[in-house]
Amino acid sequence: MVHEKINVVIEYINAVKTRCTYNAAAEALGITAQALKKQLGEPRPEVSWFVSPSSGDPTRYANSDKHPELYRTTRIITSAKVLKRNLDL
């Protein structure tokens, strides 16, 4: 069930092309940020949208693993409420 919800969040983040903090996504999913990072698996562009709140960058990603449009906006989703509202989680 959580894995399906994670896929919904990944699809949404890729559709809106907006970075989202690990904490906001994890809270919306009802899991820890560490559990989310584990579920996301290996670094790849489609999950590079999940970022650290302090740096605005994905944790331990090479530039080649980042989505080419990662920095197209300075906006970062930092609230689980946004995801819960927009995705009905």
PyMOL commands that set and color helices and strands:
alter all, ss='L'
color gray80, all
select helices_A, chain A and resi 2-16+22-29+33-40+45-47+63-65+80-87
alter helices_A, ss='H'
color red, helices_A
select strands_A, chain A and resi 19-21+50-51+76-77
alter strands_A, ss='S'
color yellow, strands_A
deselect
rebuild
show_as cartoon
